[in-house]
Amino acid sequence: METAVQRTLRLKMLRLLENPFEDFEDGRYFIPVTQIARIYQEIRQRWFGQETGLVLIDGEPGSGKSSLARFLAGGHLPSPLALAVAPHTTNRLLKLINDGLGLPRVKEEKARRARLANFLATQYAGLVVDMADQRLTPAMGHLLAELSQQTTVVVTGYEIFNHPWDAWGVSGAGRYLLNPWDYDTLVFVIEEITRRAGRVMGALFTPEALERLYVLSQGNPRETLRLARRALDALLEDGGPTVEAWMVE
């Protein structure tokens, strides 16, 4: 039978395996992946400095683009932040941004565009657009180019680099490509999540389990965390003290 301590550890680990990033009320944050931490810090510095421009974040499916977008938009900054997820038209993109900034609601695209322009003319705000599985249209590209002249706009999406940003009026966009985790990074993330969940005695995943986790996931962050969650469930069913290699599948 699962003890209260085991249940607490399991629930904390499952939460952290859903999103290993953590943001604190006093402005501190924790990101267990060096590349992501650097990107996060550099973008926040742009927002703190109220800079303008476009930042593109690309990567294979499952590389952590959407997680990073949500984390960026949820950070603590002096300026407002807005997140738009999976917009499929310019009007939808404007609606999501305006709602995120708390602007009065209107339905017409022209009115939404005017209200956002008026807001940004007097108030700096960081904007994050996660394309998810939506296709970026030329009209949305032109809109993002316009907005990037007033603030720093972060756009995440698969093959987002491949669009004709220069033709859409963007020059010198910042570009970050999210890479798969190497073995050492994977091990650090899993061990750090375990530690933060409250385990203090010994490793939860055996070396063999970590090696199998890396082989099966190929370092893809989403797949790594998914396999780790399944392995944790298998551990609880088995009742043993550690995650073994056979539990990772």
Buried (B, 14 or more C-beta within 10 A) or exposed (E): EEEEEEEEBBEBBBBBBEEBBBBEEEEEBEBBBEBBBEBBEEBBEBBEEEEBBBBBBBBBEBBBBBBBBBBBBEBEBEEBBBBBBBBBEBBBBBBBBBBBBEBEEBEEBEBBBEBBEEBBEEEBBBBBBBBBEBEBBEEBBBBBBBBBEBBBBBBBBBEBBEBEBEEBBBEEBBEBEBBBBEEEBBBBBBBBBBEBBEBEEEBBBBEBBBBBBBEBBEBBBBBBBBBBBBBBEBBBEEEEEBBBBEBBE
